[in-house]
C-alpha cells in the first residue's frame, strides 16, 4: 500500500510545482509586482486649469464612463479609458483631442510619460507600455492626459 501512495505523492508534487511555475510566469508576463491598481476619476469643475503633481488640468470639466490604471514595478503602465468626454462647452459629450498619454507621478512629481496613443471622439483609449520609473516611486498616481498644442492636459486621474 505504501508503494501505491508514492506515485500519487510524486504526481501531486509535480502538479504543485507546475502550478507555482505558472504563477511565476504569469506574474513576470504582467510586468512584475503590481504597485497600483485603481479606478480613474474624471476632471471635476473645481480642478479645471489647476496643477496636480506637476500635471496641468484641462480647461473644461470632463466626464468618464469607465477608467482604470495599473502600474507594475518594472514600469509597465496599463490605462483604459472609456467614454472620457468633455462635460461642458461646445463639444460636450465628445472628445476633440486625437491623442492621449499616461503620465506617472511619484511623490508629487512627474516621473514618466508614455508615448502618445489614439484617443477616439467617443472618448476611448488604451495605454499599455513600459515607461522608465525611478528606483523608488512613493505615492504613485497615474493621469490620462490629452496631447494638446499647449502641452499635455490631464482629463482623468487615480486616487480620487
N, C-alpha and C positions, 0 to 999 in steps of 0.2 A: 504494500500500500504506500509506503514511504517513497518508493521509486516512482510510483504513478504521480505523486504530488510534485516532484522535482520538475518535470517538463512543464507543468502548469505554472510553477513559480518562475521558471525561465521565460515563458511566454508573457506572463504578467510583467516581469521586469523589462522585457523588450518593448512591450506596449507602452509602459510608463516612460521609458527613455525616448521613444519616438514622439510621444505627445509633448514632452518637455522640449525636445529639439524643435518641434513645430512651433511652439510658443515663442522660442528664441528667434526663429526665423521670421515670424510674423512681426515681432517687436522690431527687429532690425529693418525689415522692409518698410515699416511705417515711419521710420526716422528716429528710432531710439525711444527714450523716455518722453512721455507726453508731459509738458510743463504747464500748458494752458489749454483748457477746453471750455469755451464759453459761447454764449449767445451774443449776437450783436444788437445794439440798440441804435436807432436812427438819431440823427441830429435834431434836437428839440429847438424850438424858437429861442429859449433862454441862452443857448450856446452859440447861436449864429454869429459868425465872424470872430469868435474868441479863439485863443490858442490854448491847447491842452497838450501837455507833454512835448511841447515844441512843434506840434502839428496844428496848422490853421484850419478852422472850420469853414464850411461853405457859407455863402451869403444868404441862403434861404433855408428854412427847415425842410427836412426830408422825412419820409415815411418808409418803413420796411415791412414786407410781409413775413420774411424769414431771413435770418442771417446767423452764421456760426463761424467760429475761428478755432483752429487748433494750432498749437506751436509745440515743436518737438526739440529735444536737446541738441540734435545735430543741425538745427537751423531750418528744418522743413516747416513751412507755414502753409496751412490749408485754410482758405477763406471761401465761403459760399454766401453769396447774397442773391436773394430772390425778391423781386418787387421793390427794390430800393429806388424810389422815385421822389421827385420834388413834392413837397407838401403844400406849397403855395406858389403864387406867381403865375405868369402866362403859360408856363409849361407844367403846371401842377398835374400830377398823375402820370408823368412820364420822365424819362431820363434824357437830357440833351447832351450828355458827356459821352463820347465814344470809347474812351479807355479808362481803366481804373488800375489801382495797385494796392498792395498791402504794405502798411508801414508798421514796423515793430518798434516799440519803445521799451526801454529798460531803465528803471529808476527815474522816470520822468523825463528822459531824453531820447531822441531818435537814435536807434541802434542799427536799423537795417530797413531797406526798401526793396520790394520785389520789382521785377520787370513789369512793364505795363501789360494788361490783358484786355481783350474785348469786353465791352460793357454795353449791353443791349438797351434799346429805347424803352423796353418794358422793365428795366432795372435788374437784369440778371447778369452775374459774372462769377467766375471761379478762378481763384489763385491757388496753385499747387506747385510751389517752388521751394528750393533750398536757398536761404539767404545766409550771409555771414554774420553770426552773432558774437558778441564779446564772450569771454570765458565765463563771466558771471553776469546773469541777467535778473536782477532783483525787480520785483513788482512789474512783470511784463504786461503790456497791453498791446492789442492789435487793432489798427484802424483800417477801414476800407476808404480809400480816397479816390476822387476823380482827378484825372490828369488834365489840368486846365492851363490856359495861357499864362495865368498868374502863379502857376506852380500847383502842387498837389493841395487839394482841399478835402478834408475828411467829411464823410456823409454818414458813417456808422462806426461804432467803437465797442470794444468789450468793456466789461466792468461797470456797467450802468446799473 
